[in-house]
Amino acid sequence: MSYLDNVRVFVRVVELGTLSAAGRDQRVTPAVASNRIKELERHLGVRLFNRTTRKLSPTEHGRVFYEGAVKIIEAVNEAEAAIADLSRNPKGSLRITAPLGIGRRLIASGIPEFHDKYPDIEVRVRLSDHNVDILAEGVDVAFKLGVLEDSNLRMRGILNCERVLCASPAYLSRRGTPATADALIAEKHDCLLLRYPGSKEYYWTLVTAEGVRKFEVAGPYDSDDGDVLTQWALEGRGIINKPLFEVKAHLAEGRLVEILKDSPPASVQLAAIYPHKRFQDPKVRLMIDFMAERCQRLIGRLLGEEPVADGKAEFVEVNGEK
């Protein structure tokens, strides 16, 4: 077995906590992952993990080796990226993630085309509305909607996305149409929320005549899948707060009706997020360039208008500093 492969598996076991998770990440069976850890322990002459029935935790030796192992992997990745840049033949694997909705509509559907252009780049896609820890899970690029706060990451803005509040005609007929933003709470409207462990969307931020305000709306149920919320709204179960491009067709066909146009939700930015250390990797730049152009084009088409950005948005820090 390759010593470097053993080190890669070791690093992912530390980061993910189990052999099965690390095996899936490295595309090997748990048995192969286990053998690689055992071979590494034999080579080093120390035990690297404390083993329980559910999780592996690094020993003191394991923690020390992990710090050096991460640097080894990063050095190899950077060297490979530099060679790929010089040879103009990028290769290797890319881990990308996106929320379910935009992931299905904009990102995943473009992966085959990206691979056709760059056949030596292997793309691993994870779609989830949960809050993905980019650094801990080894993600190269995350495409996200919303405000992000992490000084260890960089952000490339792709498009500013207008949001709307809407509900089905059946819901509005049954419950009435709220005349003001305050009526959402006063009249106890059923607001359908995206919630998951670590979620910050326990309120809606609306732009009112008094300025930007937060409304602690509520509803009888919520979901960690944004498309589920849309389906519930279509079935007359409540009000949703969604990017306009996701519901434009439903609005145009009358299945949903926009409400509170004078107090719309604050817009959100679609952006590509990536660790600082990935900036020099040509694979990352190619993926972001490709998806930025694709997202702008497809969202513009969904909205029936031309994209407002040119695909070459400036790279900025996540906290807003250049």
Phi, psi and chi 1 to 4 in degrees:
 res  aa     phi    psi   chi1   chi2   chi3   chi4
   1 MET       -  145.4  -64.1 -178.5 -172.9      -
   2 SER   -67.8  131.6  163.4      -      -      -
   3 TYR   -60.2  -40.8 -178.7   75.2      -      -
   4 LEU   -64.0  -37.7 -174.3   58.7      -      -
   5 ASP   -62.8  -39.1  -73.0  -20.6      -      -
   6 ASN   -61.5  -42.1  -65.6  -12.1      -      -
   7 VAL   -66.1  -40.8  174.0      -      -      -
   8 ARG   -60.9  -44.3  -70.3 -176.4 -171.5  -82.3
   9 VAL   -63.3  -43.6  169.4      -      -      -
  10 PHE   -56.9  -47.0  164.6   76.2      -      -
  11 VAL   -60.2  -43.4  166.9      -      -      -
  12 ARG   -71.6  -31.4  -63.1  -53.3  -77.2  156.3
  13 VAL   -64.3  -43.5  171.6      -      -      -
  14 VAL   -59.9  -43.9  172.8      -      -      -
  15 GLU   -75.8  -33.9  -66.7  171.3  -15.0      -
  16 LEU  -101.4  -20.2  -60.2  177.0      -      -
  17 GLY    93.3  -15.9      -      -      -      -
  18 THR  -139.6  155.8   66.6      -      -      -
  19 LEU   -67.6  -37.9  -74.6  168.4      -      -
  20 SER   -65.4  -42.7   57.3      -      -      -
  21 ALA   -66.1  -43.1      -      -      -      -
  22 ALA   -65.7  -37.9      -      -      -      -
  23 GLY   -62.6  -45.0      -      -      -      -
  24 ARG   -60.7  -41.2  -74.9 -166.8  -61.0  -88.8
  25 ASP   -62.8  -38.8 -178.9   79.9      -      -
  26 GLN   -96.0    3.2  -65.7  -64.5  -59.7      -
  27 ARG    60.0   46.3  -64.3 -167.2  172.4 -178.7
  28 VAL  -133.6  163.3  -62.0      -      -      -
  29 THR   -74.3  159.3   65.4      -      -      -
  30 PRO   -56.8  -34.3  -27.4   36.1      -      -
  31 ALA   -64.6  -43.1      -      -      -      -
  32 VAL   -65.8  -42.0  169.9      -      -      -
  33 ALA   -60.8  -42.6      -      -      -      -
  34 SER   -62.0  -43.8  177.6      -      -      -
  35 ASN   -62.4  -36.7  -72.2  -24.4      -      -
  36 ARG   -67.9  -37.4  -71.9 -176.1  174.8  173.5
  37 ILE   -66.7  -43.1  -64.5  -60.0      -      -
  38 LYS   -62.6  -40.4  -69.8  176.2 -178.2  176.8
  39 GLU   -65.2  -38.8 -175.8  171.6  -57.3      -
  40 LEU   -66.0  -40.7 -168.3   57.9      -      -
  41 GLU   -65.0  -38.9  -71.7  178.6  -33.6      -
  42 ARG   -64.0  -42.1  -75.2 -165.0  -63.0  -91.2
  43 HIS   -63.4  -41.6  173.7   78.7      -      -
  44 LEU   -83.8  -21.5  -63.2  171.9      -      -
  45 GLY    75.1   23.4      -      -      -      -
  46 VAL  -139.8  162.2  -62.8      -      -      -
  47 ARG   -89.7  128.3 -175.8  161.7   54.8   89.5
  48 LEU   -96.1  -21.7  -63.8  172.4      -      -
  49 PHE  -133.8  145.6  -69.4  101.3      -      -
  50 ASN   -91.6  125.8  -67.7  -46.3      -      -
  51 ARG  -104.1  131.0  -67.7  164.0  169.6   81.5
  52 THR  -122.6  177.8   66.6      -      -      -
  53 THR   -68.4  -23.3   55.4      -      -      -
  54 ARG  -111.4  -30.2  -69.4 -167.5  172.6 -173.1
  55 LYS  -148.5  151.6 -169.8  171.5 -177.3  178.5
  56 LEU  -105.6  131.3  -60.6  180.0      -      -
  57 SER  -121.3  138.6   57.8      -      -      -
  58 PRO   -67.4  141.7   22.5  -31.8      -      -
  59 THR   -74.3  179.0   62.2      -      -      -
  60 GLU   -60.2  -42.2 -176.9  177.8   -5.3      -
  61 HIS   -61.6  -40.1  -70.3  110.4      -      -
  62 GLY   -63.8  -40.9      -      -      -      -
  63 ARG   -65.1  -40.2  -72.3 -168.9  -67.2  -88.9
  64 VAL   -65.5  -44.3  170.4      -      -      -
  65 PHE   -67.1  -34.5 -173.7   69.4      -      -
  66 TYR   -59.8  -43.5  172.2   76.2      -      -
  67 GLU   -58.0  -42.8  -64.0  -60.8  -37.2      -
  68 GLY   -75.1  -35.4      -      -      -      -
  69 ALA   -63.8  -39.7      -      -      -      -
  70 VAL   -60.7  -42.0  167.9      -      -      -
  71 LYS   -64.6  -36.6  -65.5  176.4 -177.8  177.3
  72 ILE   -62.8  -48.9  -68.5  170.9      -      -
  73 ILE   -62.5  -42.7  -61.0  -58.5      -      -
  74 GLU   -64.2  -40.2  -71.1 -179.7   -5.4      -
  75 ALA   -64.1  -41.9      -      -      -      -
  76 VAL   -65.5  -44.4  170.2      -      -      -
  77 ASN   -61.1  -42.3  -70.5  -19.1      -      -
  78 GLU   -66.8  -38.5  -70.9  172.8    4.0      -
  79 ALA   -65.7  -43.0      -      -      -      -
  80 GLU   -63.4  -39.9  -70.8  178.2  -15.9      -
  81 ALA   -64.8  -39.9      -      -      -      -
  82 ALA   -64.0  -42.4      -      -      -      -
  83 ILE   -64.8  -43.0  -66.9  -63.1      -      -
  84 ALA   -61.9  -38.0      -      -      -      -
  85 ASP   -66.0  -42.2 -154.6   18.6      -      -
  86 LEU   -67.5  -40.2  -73.2  173.0      -      -
  87 SER   -84.5   -9.0   65.9      -      -      -
  88 ARG    54.3   36.5  -58.6 -167.9 -179.2  -79.3
  89 ASN  -134.0   70.5 -177.6   32.2      -      -
  90 PRO   -62.0  137.9   23.6  -33.6      -      -
  91 LYS  -148.4  168.1   59.2  179.6   60.4  179.4
  92 GLY   116.4 -167.9      -      -      -      -
  93 SER  -111.5  150.8   63.3      -      -      -
  94 LEU  -127.3  129.9  -92.4  178.6      -      -
  95 ARG  -103.5  119.8  -65.3 -177.8 -179.8   88.6
  96 ILE  -126.4  154.9   68.6  173.6      -      -
  97 THR  -141.1  156.1 -175.7      -      -      -
  98 ALA  -159.8  157.2      -      -      -      -
  99 PRO   -61.8  158.0  -20.4   32.0      -      -
 100 LEU   -57.0  -48.5  -69.3  167.7      -      -
 101 GLY   -62.1  -60.9      -      -      -      -
 102 ILE   -69.7  -24.7   65.5  170.3      -      -
 103 GLY   -64.3  -45.8      -      -      -      -
 104 ARG   -68.6  -45.6  -66.8 -179.4 -177.2  124.8
 105 ARG   -75.5  -38.5  -66.2  176.1 -177.6   83.7
 106 LEU  -115.1  -36.8  -53.6  174.7      -      -
 107 ILE   -93.2  -61.2  -54.3  -59.1      -      -
 108 ALA   -59.4  -37.2      -      -      -      -
 109 SER   -67.2  -17.3   57.9      -      -      -
 110 GLY   -95.4   -7.7      -      -      -      -
 111 ILE   -62.3  -44.3  -64.0  -56.0      -      -
 112 PRO   -57.7  -40.9  -27.9   37.5      -      -
 113 GLU   -64.5  -41.3 -178.1 -176.1  -12.1      -
 114 PHE   -61.3  -43.6  179.3   83.7      -      -
 115 HIS   -66.6  -33.8 -176.0   68.6      -      -
 116 ASP   -62.1  -36.3  -72.6  -16.9      -      -
 117 LYS   -76.3  -34.6  -68.0 -175.5   66.8  172.4
 118 TYR  -131.1   75.1  -52.0  104.4      -      -
 119 PRO   -64.7  -17.1   22.2  -32.8      -      -
 120 ASP   -90.1    0.2  -68.2  -32.9      -      -
 121 ILE   -99.8  121.5  -61.1  179.0      -      -
 122 GLU   -94.0  124.2  179.3 -177.5  -85.0      -
 123 VAL  -109.1  127.6 -175.6      -      -      -
 124 ARG  -113.7  117.2  -56.1  179.0 -175.1  179.8
 125 VAL  -108.9  133.2 -178.3      -      -      -
 126 ARG  -125.6  120.1  176.1 -174.3  173.4 -171.8
 127 LEU  -105.7  126.5  -57.3 -176.9      -      -
 128 SER  -161.8  138.4  173.9      -      -      -
 129 ASP   -84.8   -2.4  -81.9  -27.4      -      -
 130 HIS   -75.2  161.1  -72.7 -131.4      -      -
 131 ASN   -77.8  107.1 -171.7   28.2      -      -
 132 VAL   -87.0  128.7  176.3      -      -      -
 133 ASP   -80.8  100.6 -170.9  -33.7      -      -
 134 ILE   -60.1  -44.5  -65.1  172.1      -      -
 135 LEU   -71.6  -47.0  -64.6  173.9      -      -
 136 ALA   -65.7  -31.9      -      -      -      -
 137 GLU   -99.0    8.8  -60.8 -172.5   32.9      -
 138 GLY    66.5   32.5      -      -      -      -
 139 VAL   -79.2  135.9  172.1      -      -      -
 140 ASP   -85.4  -42.4  -65.0  -62.8      -      -
 141 VAL  -143.5  132.6 -175.0      -      -      -
 142 ALA  -119.4  129.8      -      -      -      -
 143 PHE  -100.0  121.1  -64.5   93.8      -      -
 144 LYS  -139.6  158.4  -67.6 -168.3  174.2 -174.2
 145 LEU  -110.3  132.3  -79.0  168.9      -      -
 146 GLY   121.3 -179.5      -      -      -      -
 147 VAL   -87.2  133.8  177.3      -      -      -
 148 LEU  -123.6  143.1  -59.1  157.3      -      -
 149 GLU  -133.5  103.4  -61.3  175.8   -1.7      -
 150 ASP  -166.7  110.4 -169.5  -30.7      -      -
 151 SER   -68.4  -11.3   60.6      -      -      -
 152 ASN   -86.3    0.5  -66.5  -47.8      -      -
 153 LEU  -118.8  161.0  -58.1  173.5      -      -
 154 ARG  -117.6  156.9  -70.1  178.6   67.2   85.7
 155 MET  -132.5  138.9  178.2  179.2   79.3      -
 156 ARG  -117.4  114.0  175.7  176.9  172.9  179.7
 157 GLY   -68.3  135.8      -      -      -      -
 158 ILE  -107.8  -47.8  -65.1  174.5      -      -
 159 LEU  -162.1  139.4 -160.3   63.9      -      -
 160 ASN   -85.6  123.1 -161.4   45.2      -      -
 161 CYS  -109.4  120.3  -62.2      -      -      -
 162 GLU   -69.7  141.4  178.2 -176.2   -6.0      -
 163 ARG  -114.3  156.9  -65.0 -179.6   75.8  103.8
 164 VAL  -138.4  155.3  -65.1      -      -      -
 165 LEU  -100.0  134.3  -62.9 -179.9      -      -
 166 CYS  -153.5  161.8   51.8      -      -      -
 167 ALA  -153.4  167.0      -      -      -      -
 168 SER   -77.9  155.6   72.2      -      -      -
 169 PRO   -56.1  -36.0  -25.8   35.6      -      -
 170 ALA   -63.8  -42.8      -      -      -      -
 171 TYR   -64.3  -46.1  174.9   84.9      -      -
 172 LEU   -66.3  -32.7  -62.5  175.4      -      -
 173 SER   -67.3  -38.9  175.0      -      -      -
 174 ARG   -77.7  -41.9 -174.1  175.7   73.9 -106.2
 175 ARG  -105.9  -13.4  -65.4  -67.6  -52.6  -83.9
 176 GLY    89.6  156.2      -      -      -      -
 177 THR   -94.6  121.6  -59.5      -      -      -
 178 PRO   -61.7  131.9   21.2  -31.9      -      -
 179 ALA   -84.6  -25.5      -      -      -      -
 180 THR  -137.3  165.3   65.2      -      -      -
 181 ALA   -62.9  -37.3      -      -      -      -
 182 ASP   -63.0  -26.0  -70.9  -57.2      -      -
 183 ALA   -67.0  -21.6      -      -      -      -
 184 LEU   -57.2  -37.7  -69.1  171.6      -      -
 185 ILE   -91.8  -45.4  -61.9  173.0      -      -
 186 ALA   -61.1  -37.9      -      -      -      -
 187 GLU   -94.1    6.0  -63.2  172.2    4.5      -
 188 LYS    52.7   51.9  -62.8 -177.6  179.0  179.6
 189 HIS   -70.1  148.7  -82.6  -81.7      -      -
 190 ASP   -80.5  103.7  -64.0  -24.0      -      -
 191 CYS  -102.3  127.8  -62.2      -      -      -
 192 LEU   -93.1  116.6  -55.0  173.5      -      -
 193 LEU  -110.4  144.8  -58.9  177.5      -      -
 194 LEU   -87.3  114.2 -179.0   69.1      -      -
 195 ARG  -136.4  141.9  -73.5 -176.2  173.2  174.8
 196 TYR  -159.8  166.1   49.6   84.4      -      -
 197 PRO   -55.5  124.9  -27.3   36.0      -      -
 198 GLY    89.7   -1.3      -      -      -      -
 199 SER   -66.0  143.6  172.3      -      -      -
 200 LYS  -106.1   -1.7  -65.0 -177.5  179.3 -179.5
 201 GLU   -89.1   63.6 -164.0  169.4  -24.1      -
 202 TYR  -100.8   10.0  -72.7   85.3      -      -
 203 TYR  -153.4  165.9   53.4   81.2      -      -
 204 TRP  -111.6  135.2  -75.1  -12.5      -      -
 205 THR   -98.7  113.8  -57.3      -      -      -
 206 LEU  -116.7  148.1  -53.7 -177.5      -      -
 207 VAL   -95.8  103.0 -176.9      -      -      -
 208 THR  -105.7  176.9   71.5      -      -      -
 209 ALA   -63.0  -26.5      -      -      -      -
 210 GLU   -87.4    0.0  -63.6   80.5   29.9      -
 211 GLY   113.9 -171.7      -      -      -      -
 212 VAL   -75.2  125.3  177.5      -      -      -
 213 ARG  -131.0  151.6  -66.4  173.3   55.1 -165.3
 214 LYS  -100.6  132.8  -68.2 -179.4  178.9  179.6
 215 PHE  -119.0  120.2  -67.5   81.4      -      -
 216 GLU   -84.4   75.0  -64.9 -175.8   -3.1      -
 217 VAL   -75.1  167.4  -65.8      -      -      -
 218 ALA  -149.0  166.9      -      -      -      -
 219 GLY  -160.7  170.2      -      -      -      -
 220 PRO   -72.9  -19.8   28.0  -35.6      -      -
 221 TYR  -158.0  160.9   34.3   78.5      -      -
 222 ASP  -141.6  177.8   50.9   57.8      -      -
 223 SER  -150.8  158.5  175.3      -      -      -
 224 ASP   -96.9   13.1   61.7   -3.0      -      -
 225 ASP  -125.1  114.5 -175.6  -26.0      -      -
 226 GLY   -61.0  -33.3      -      -      -      -
 227 ASP   -68.6  -29.4  -75.9  -14.3      -      -
 228 VAL   -64.1  -40.6  168.6      -      -      -
 229 LEU   -61.2  -42.7  -57.6 -177.0      -      -
 230 THR   -61.9  -42.8  -58.6      -      -      -
 231 GLN   -63.5  -41.4 -174.8   57.9   43.1      -
 232 TRP   -61.5  -41.2  -75.0  -18.8      -      -
 233 ALA   -63.2  -41.3      -      -      -      -
 234 LEU   -62.5  -29.7  -71.3  167.3      -      -
 235 GLU   -85.8    5.2  -65.7  171.4   -1.4      -
 236 GLY    83.4   23.3      -      -      -      -
 237 ARG   -92.3  -10.5  -61.7  -62.0 -178.9  175.7
 238 GLY   165.3 -168.8      -      -      -      -
 239 ILE  -103.8  139.0  -59.0  169.8      -      -
 240 ILE  -119.6  155.6   51.9  172.3      -      -
 241 ASN  -117.3  104.8  176.6  -14.2      -      -
 242 LYS  -135.3  154.9  -59.9  -72.7  -75.5 -173.3
 243 PRO   -59.4  138.8  -23.9   34.8      -      -
 244 LEU   -57.5  -38.9  176.0   58.6      -      -
 245 PHE   -64.3  -24.1   72.5   86.0      -      -
 246 GLU   -77.2  -26.1  -72.5 -166.0   19.0      -
 247 VAL  -119.3    5.3  -64.6      -      -      -
 248 LYS   -57.0  -42.8 -178.0   66.5  177.5  -70.4
 249 ALA   -64.1  -40.7      -      -      -      -
 250 HIS   -64.3  -38.1  -62.4  -49.0      -      -
 251 LEU   -67.8  -42.8  -66.8  170.3      -      -
 252 ALA   -63.6  -32.9      -      -      -      -
 253 GLU   -93.7    1.2  -65.1  171.6    9.9      -
 254 GLY    82.3    5.4      -      -      -      -
 255 ARG   -74.7  -26.0  -66.6 -166.8  -66.4  -90.8
 256 LEU  -129.4  153.8  -67.7  175.2      -      -
 257 VAL  -126.1  129.3  177.1      -      -      -
 258 GLU   -72.3  138.7 -176.3  178.9   -3.0      -
 259 ILE  -125.1  164.7   63.4  171.0      -      -
 260 LEU    49.2   51.6  -64.3  176.9      -      -
 261 LYS   -63.6  -25.2  -66.6 -177.4 -179.2 -178.8
 262 ASP   -82.1   -9.1  -66.9  -26.5      -      -
 263 SER  -134.3   63.3  -58.3      -      -      -
 264 PRO   -73.7  159.7   31.7  -38.2      -      -
 265 PRO   -64.2  150.4  -16.7   29.3      -      -
 266 ALA   -63.3  140.9      -      -      -      -
 267 SER   -69.4  161.4   60.8      -      -      -
 268 VAL  -128.1  157.4  -67.2      -      -      -
 269 GLN  -101.4  131.7 -172.6  170.6   57.7      -
 270 LEU   -83.6  126.2  172.3   61.4      -      -
 271 ALA  -143.2  159.4      -      -      -      -
 272 ALA  -102.8  125.6      -      -      -      -
 273 ILE  -112.6  137.9  -48.5  -61.5      -      -
 274 TYR  -154.9  154.3   58.0   96.9      -      -
 275 PRO   -67.1  150.8  -20.9   33.6      -      -
 276 HIS   -50.1  -45.1  -80.2  -77.4      -      -
 277 LYS   -66.9  -14.7   61.6 -173.7  177.8 -178.3
 278 ARG   -85.9   -6.0  -59.2  -72.2 -162.3  -89.6
 279 PHE   -59.7  -36.5  179.2   65.5      -      -
 280 GLN   -84.0   -6.3  -60.7  -58.6  -35.3      -
 281 ASP   -77.6  118.1 -169.9  -28.2      -      -
 282 PRO   -61.5  -28.7   21.1  -32.4      -      -
 283 LYS   -61.4  -42.1  -60.3 -169.2  -59.7  -64.1
 284 VAL   -65.5  -45.2  170.5      -      -      -
 285 ARG   -62.4  -41.2  -62.8 -158.7  -58.2  -88.9
 286 LEU   -64.1  -42.5  -71.6  170.8      -      -
 287 MET   -64.4  -44.5  172.7   59.9   73.1      -
 288 ILE   -66.3  -43.8  -67.0  175.6      -      -
 289 ASP   -59.7  -45.3  -78.0  -14.5      -      -
 290 PHE   -62.8  -49.0  177.0   87.3      -      -
 291 MET   -73.4  -30.7  -74.0  -60.7  173.9      -
 292 ALA   -62.4  -48.2      -      -      -      -
 293 GLU   -63.8  -41.5 -172.7  -79.7  -30.4      -
 294 ARG   -65.6  -45.9  175.5 -177.5  172.9   81.4
 295 CYS   -63.8  -43.1  -70.7      -      -      -
 296 GLN   -61.6  -42.4  -69.3  161.9   10.4      -
 297 ARG   -66.7  -47.1  172.7  165.7   42.5   85.1
 298 LEU   -70.5  -39.7  -66.6 -176.8      -      -
 299 ILE   -66.5  -40.6  -70.0  175.3      -      -
 300 GLY   -58.9  -38.9      -      -      -      -
 301 ARG   -68.1  -42.1 -173.5 -180.0  -58.0  164.3
 302 LEU   -63.2  -34.6  -71.7  168.5      -      -
 303 LEU   -86.4   -8.4  -65.3  175.4      -      -
 304 GLY    72.0   29.3      -      -      -      -
 305 GLU  -145.0  169.0   57.4 -168.1   36.4      -
 306 GLU   -75.8  146.5  -68.2  -61.5  -41.6      -
 307 PRO   -58.6  148.6  -20.9   31.4      -      -
 308 VAL   -96.1   -0.8  -62.6      -      -      -
 309 ALA  -125.1  166.4      -      -      -      -
 310 ASP  -107.3    7.0   62.3    2.9      -      -
 311 GLY    86.8   -2.1      -      -      -      -
 312 LYS  -122.8   42.3  -61.4  -64.9 -178.5 -177.4
 313 ALA   -59.9  152.3      -      -      -      -
 314 GLU   -73.5  145.2 -174.4  176.8    5.4      -
 315 PHE   -81.5  130.3  -74.7   85.5      -      -
 316 VAL  -136.7  165.4  -61.7      -      -      -
 317 GLU   -72.0  153.0  -59.2  -69.4  -14.4      -
 318 VAL   -60.8  -34.3  166.6      -      -      -
 319 ASN   -80.9    6.8   60.5   12.4      -      -
 320 GLY    98.4   -9.3      -      -      -      -
 321 GLU   -82.6  147.6  -61.7  175.9    1.0      -
 322 LYS   -69.3      -  -61.8  -68.8 -176.8 -177.8
